[in-house]
Amino acid sequence: MKKRSLITWILGFVMLLCLWGCSSKQEENHRMIQVLELSGSVIVDRADYGPMDAYAGMRLQSGDTISVKAESWLKLQMDEDKFALVEPDSRLRLEAAGSSADSKTVIHLESGAITSRLDEKLSENSAYEVSTPNSTMAVRGTVFRVAVTVDENGVSLSGVSVYGGAVASRLIQPDGTVDDVQDGVMIHSGTGVQIRGDDTLSEYMETGKELDLTELKQQTLAFLRDAQAGGRDLGITGEELDKAVEELEDALNQTEPAVTEATEGAEATETTEATEATEATEETEEATEPTKPKKKRPENYFYVPPAAPPATSAPEEPSTAPSTEPSTEPSTEPSTEPSTEPSTEPSTEPSTEPSTEPSTEPSTEPSTAPSTEPPADSATETTEESTPEPTAESMG
């Protein structure tokens, strides 16, 4: 019985040792890659999940593709001693393997720029590389920046700037082969190189290039100042960094009013152009519309007294009622209307009726036979003439 208990106790102790060993090994192999800080829009595309918005504290995995949009930036932390600042308009893919003690990290930079800082020197079995379409840079412990651009023709330009330590660079040829180490170029602190690549060849365009701090963005300058404040020995002095920061701030202060004025001017121009376009459209529509006939204003739109009937109007019926306003003065002018009483004076106008008395004026037309009926017009005139005009004597 005692022997069985002893065996059980020994087996339990061995199992505890195994569990502790496995746990220690897992902690040793565990790699931590996370988003330390970010600003703006950053997208992480994961193979088994798809694109997602990055956030502070987000854990990243090997194979993740990171896209940093315009006016944005991202700061990464890898393990406990590796940091990287990804600048705006950048795209990269992470490749991570190994353990925190023997880590292997490769950043495939497709476009944009990244500045890396390694606070501790890597172990013999560790590696940290940044690759571009035409080159690869390997470091042991340093501060350096890599920027790459690819034009529409597929020509890639890679620029490497080393601010502390040393970087070993090697060319990547169009067929994917990497040059031997002995054919590479060692880039020392305070210098840089320029590499060009196309579909036929990759080559060094410039080596030993002096660093230009004016090409750096505000976040990159702050990243370098943090490295310097942490005790890193950089190839540039603190005074040079401070001067670069001041010049950049002055340039930004001068640019902002100009941008504001340009924006206001553009908005005013757009408003004016929109107004002119609207007016032109209205004029065009008016010109293309069919002309509507104007309505003729009636003659009596404003009051117009009725005009007297023309002389050729239809004859009015004779009035049988005597006039209520007798004339008090005899007319001295001869009447133009024929009188119903026989006249003792010869008529000056030819008569349409046959006369029993000889006419004092010869007839202009020969008469062949006396007419027994007057014409229709003559009958109407005769009716009008036969209506007696009231006189002073008849009214008295």
C-alpha positions in Angstrom: 0.0 0.0 0.0 2.8 2.4 0.9 4.6 1.4 -2.3 1.6 2.3 -4.4 1.2 5.7 -2.8 4.9 6.4 -3.4 4.5 5.6 -7.1 1.5 7.8 -7.4 3.3 10.7 -5.7 6.3 10.3 -8.0 4.1 10.3 -11.1 2.3 13.5 -10.0 5.5 15.3 -9.4 6.8 14.3 -12.9 3.6 15.6 -14.5 3.9 18.9 -12.7 7.5 19.3 -14.0 6.3 18.6 -17.6 3.5 21.1 -17.4 5.9 23.7 -16.0 8.4 23.0 -18.8 5.8 23.3 -21.5 4.4 26.5 -20.1 7.9 28.0 -19.9 8.6 27.0 -23.5 5.3 28.5 -24.7 6.1 31.8 -23.0 9.6 31.7 -24.5 8.2 31.1 -28.0 5.4 33.6 -27.8 5.9 36.7 -30.0 4.1 39.9 -29.4 3.4 42.2 -32.3 0.8 44.9 -31.7 -0.4 48.4 -32.7 1.2 50.7 -30.1 -0.3 54.0 -31.4 -2.0 55.3 -34.5 -3.7 58.3 -36.0 -6.1 58.6 -38.9 -7.2 55.6 -41.0 -5.3 52.3 -40.9 -6.6 49.0 -42.4 -5.3 45.5 -41.5 -6.2 42.8 -44.0 -6.0 39.3 -42.6 -6.2 36.3 -44.8 -8.8 34.3 -42.9 -10.8 37.4 -41.7 -10.6 40.2 -44.3 -10.0 43.9 -43.9 -10.6 45.6 -40.5 -9.9 48.9 -38.9 -6.8 49.0 -36.7 -6.9 50.2 -33.2 -4.5 50.8 -30.3 -3.6 47.6 -28.6 -4.6 45.4 -31.6 -2.6 42.2 -31.8 -1.1 41.5 -35.3 -0.2 38.2 -36.9 2.3 37.0 -39.4 0.9 37.5 -42.9 -1.2 40.6 -42.1 -1.2 43.4 -44.7 -1.2 46.9 -43.3 -2.4 50.0 -45.3 -1.8 53.4 -43.8 -3.9 56.0 -45.6 -3.1 59.6 -46.3 -2.7 62.0 -43.4 -2.3 58.9 -41.1 0.5 57.1 -39.3 1.0 53.9 -37.3 3.5 52.9 -34.6 4.2 49.2 -34.1 5.8 47.3 -31.2 7.4 43.9 -31.9 8.4 41.9 -28.8 9.8 44.2 -26.1 12.6 46.0 -27.9 11.6 46.6 -31.6 9.6 49.6 -32.7 8.6 50.9 -36.1 6.8 54.0 -37.4 4.8 53.6 -40.6 4.3 56.9 -42.5 1.3 58.1 -44.5 0.4 56.4 -47.8 2.3 53.2 -47.0 1.5 49.6 -47.5 3.4 46.6 -46.1 3.1 42.9 -45.2 4.4 41.4 -41.9 6.3 38.1 -41.7 7.1 36.9 -38.2 8.5 33.7 -36.9 10.6 32.3 -34.0 10.4 33.2 -30.4 11.0 36.4 -28.6 14.5 35.3 -27.8 15.3 34.2 -31.3 13.0 36.2 -33.5 12.8 36.5 -37.2 11.0 39.5 -38.6 10.7 40.6 -42.2 8.7 43.7 -43.3 7.9 43.7 -47.0 7.5 47.3 -47.8 5.5 47.7 -51.1 5.1 51.5 -51.0 5.6 54.4 -48.6 8.1 54.7 -45.8 9.0 53.0 -42.5 11.5 54.0 -39.8 12.7 51.2 -37.5 14.3 51.3 -34.1 15.9 48.4 -32.4 16.8 49.2 -28.8 18.7 45.9 -28.1 21.2 44.1 -30.2 19.8 41.0 -31.8 20.9 37.5 -30.8 23.0 35.3 -33.1 19.8 33.5 -34.2 17.6 36.5 -34.6 17.0 38.6 -37.7 15.3 41.9 -38.6 14.9 42.9 -42.3 13.0 45.4 -44.4 12.7 44.4 -48.1 11.5 46.5 -51.1 10.8 45.4 -54.7 14.5 45.9 -55.6 16.5 45.4 -52.3 16.6 44.1 -48.8 18.2 45.6 -45.7 19.3 43.5 -42.7 20.2 45.0 -39.3 21.5 43.8 -35.9 20.7 46.9 -33.8 20.2 50.3 -35.4 17.9 53.2 -36.3 17.2 53.5 -40.0 14.5 54.6 -42.5 13.5 52.9 -45.8 11.3 54.7 -48.4 10.1 53.2 -51.7 8.2 54.6 -54.7 7.0 52.7 -57.8 6.0 54.7 -60.9 3.4 53.8 -63.6 6.1 52.1 -65.7 7.0 49.7 -62.8 10.3 51.5 -62.0 11.0 51.3 -58.3 13.2 53.7 -56.3 14.3 52.7 -52.8 16.1 55.1 -50.5 17.8 54.0 -47.3 18.9 56.4 -44.5 20.9 55.2 -41.5 20.7 57.3 -38.3 22.5 54.9 -36.0 24.4 51.7 -36.3 24.9 50.0 -39.7 22.7 48.4 -42.3 23.7 45.7 -44.8 21.9 46.1 -48.1 21.7 43.6 -51.0 20.0 43.9 -54.4 16.9 41.9 -55.4 17.0 41.2 -59.2 13.8 41.1 -61.3 13.8 37.3 -61.3 13.7 37.3 -57.5 17.3 36.3 -56.8 19.2 38.1 -54.1 22.8 39.1 -54.5 25.4 37.5 -52.3 26.4 39.2 -49.1 29.9 40.1 -50.4 28.2 41.9 -53.3 26.1 44.0 -50.9 26.8 47.5 -49.6 27.3 48.4 -45.9 25.5 51.6 -45.0 27.0 53.4 -42.0 25.5 55.9 -39.6 24.9 59.3 -41.1 24.8 58.1 -44.7 22.3 56.6 -47.2 21.9 55.0 -50.6 19.6 55.2 -53.6 18.6 52.0 -55.5 16.8 51.8 -58.8 15.0 48.7 -60.2 13.0 47.9 -63.3 12.0 44.7 -65.1 15.5 44.1 -66.3 18.0 45.2 -63.6 18.4 46.5 -60.0 21.4 48.7 -59.3 22.8 51.3 -56.9 22.3 54.8 -58.1 24.1 56.6 -55.2 26.0 55.5 -52.2 27.4 57.4 -49.3 24.6 60.0 -49.6 24.3 62.6 -46.9 21.2 62.7 -44.8 18.6 65.3 -45.5 16.3 65.9 -42.5 14.1 68.3 -44.5 12.5 65.4 -46.3 11.2 63.9 -43.1 7.7 64.3 -41.7 6.8 65.6 -38.3 6.1 62.2 -36.8 9.4 60.8 -38.1 11.4 63.6 -36.5 9.6 63.0 -33.2 10.3 59.3 -33.5 14.1 60.1 -33.9 14.0 62.5 -31.0 12.5 59.7 -28.8 15.3 57.4 -29.8 17.9 60.0 -29.0 16.2 60.7 -25.7 16.4 57.0 -24.9 20.1 57.0 -25.1 20.7 55.9 -28.7 23.8 57.3 -30.3 22.6 58.7 -33.7 24.6 60.0 -36.6 22.8 63.4 -36.1 23.0 65.7 -33.2 20.1 67.0 -31.1 20.7 70.5 -32.4 20.2 69.3 -35.9 17.0 67.6 -35.0 15.7 70.7 -33.2 16.5 72.9 -36.2 14.8 70.5 -38.6 11.7 70.5 -36.3 11.6 74.3 -36.2 12.0 74.6 -39.9 9.2 72.1 -40.5 6.9 73.9 -38.1 7.6 77.3 -39.8 6.9 75.7 -43.2 3.6 74.3 -41.9 2.6 77.6 -40.4 3.2 79.4 -43.7 1.4 76.7 -45.6 -1.8 76.7 -43.6 -2.8 80.4 -44.4 -2.0 79.8 -48.1 -4.1 76.6 -48.1 -6.9 78.5 -46.4 -6.8 81.3 -48.9 -6.6 78.9 -51.8 -9.5 76.9 -50.5 -11.6 80.1 -50.0 -10.6 81.3 -53.5 -11.5 78.0 -55.0 -14.9 78.0 -53.2 -15.6 81.5 -54.4 -14.6 80.6 -58.0 -16.9 77.5 -57.9 -19.8 79.6 -56.6 -19.2 82.2 -59.3 -19.0 79.6 -62.0 -22.1 77.8 -60.7 -24.0 81.1 -60.8 -22.8 81.9 -64.3 -23.6 78.4 -65.5 -27.1 78.7 -64.0 -27.7 82.1 -65.7 -26.4 80.7 -69.0 -28.7 77.7 -68.7 -31.7 79.9 -68.1 -30.8 82.1 -71.1 -30.4 79.1 -73.3 -33.7 77.7 -72.2 -35.4 81.0 -72.8 -33.8 81.2 -76.3 -34.8 77.6 -77.2 -38.4 77.9 -76.0 -40.9 78.6 -78.8 -42.0 82.2 -78.9 -45.5 82.4 -77.7 -47.8 84.8 -79.7 -48.6 87.8 -77.6 -52.3 88.3 -76.9 -53.7 91.3 -78.7 -55.0 93.8 -76.2 -58.6 94.5 -76.9 -59.4 97.9 -78.2 -61.5 98.7 -75.1 -58.8 97.5 -72.6 -58.9 101.1 -71.4 -62.2 102.8 -71.9 -62.6 104.2 -75.5 -65.7 106.0 -76.5 -67.7 104.2 -79.2 -66.9 105.5 -82.6 -69.6 106.9 -84.8 -71.1 104.5 -87.4 -69.5 104.8 -90.8 -71.3 106.4 -93.7 -71.8 103.0 -95.4 -73.6 101.5 -92.4 -77.0 100.0 -92.8 -79.9 102.5 -92.9 -81.8 103.1 -89.8 -85.6 102.7 -89.6 -87.4 106.0 -89.9 -88.6 107.4 -86.6 -92.4 108.3 -86.5 -92.1 110.2 -83.2 -91.7 113.9 -83.5 -88.7 115.6 -82.1 -89.1 117.0 -78.6 -86.6 119.7 -79.1 -87.9 122.1 -81.8 -85.5 124.4 -83.6 -86.1 128.1 -82.6 -84.0 129.6 -85.4 -84.7 129.2 -89.1 -81.9 127.6 -91.0 -80.1 129.9 -93.4 -78.3 127.2 -95.2 -80.1 125.2 -97.9 -81.0 121.7 -96.9 -79.1 118.9 -98.4 -82.1 116.6 -98.2 -84.9 116.7 -100.7 -88.1 118.4 -99.5 -91.5 116.8 -99.8 -93.0 120.1 -100.9 -92.8 121.1 -104.5 -89.9 123.4 -105.2 -90.3 126.4 -107.4 -86.6 126.4 -108.1 -85.0 124.0 -110.5 -83.0 121.1 -108.9 -79.3 121.2 -109.3 -79.0 117.4 -109.0 -80.4 115.0 -111.5 -83.5 113.2 -110.3 -83.8 109.5 -110.4 -87.6 109.7 -111.0 -89.2 110.8 -114.3 -89.9 114.4 -114.1 -93.1 116.0 -115.8 -91.3 119.2 -116.1 -88.5 119.9 -118.5 -85.0 119.7 -116.8 -82.8 122.8 -117.1 -79.7 120.5 -117.4 -79.3 118.0 -120.1 -79.1 114.4 -119.1 -75.7 112.8 -119.3 -77.1 109.4 -120.3 -79.7 108.9 -123.1 -82.9 107.3 -121.8 -84.5 104.7 -124.0 -87.7 104.2 -122.0 -89.1 105.6 -118.8 -88.7 103.3 -115.8 -91.9 102.5 -114.0 -90.2 101.3 -110.8 -87.4 103.0 -109.0 -84.3 100.9 -108.1 -84.1 99.3 -104.6 -81.6 101.9 -103.5 -83.7 104.7 -104.8 -86.7 103.3 -103.0 -84.8 103.4 -99.7 -83.7 106.9 -100.3 -87.2 107.9 -101.3 -88.5 106.5 -98.0 -86.0 108.5 -96.0 -86.7 111.6 -98.0 -90.5 111.2 -97.5 -90.2 111.5 -93.8 -91.1 115.1 -93.0 -88.7 117.1 -90.8 -90.5 118.9 -88.0 -90.4 122.7 -88.4 -91.0 125.6 -86.2 -94.4 126.2 -87.8 -95.6 122.6 -87.3 -94.4 122.7 -83.7 -96.2 126.1 -83.1 
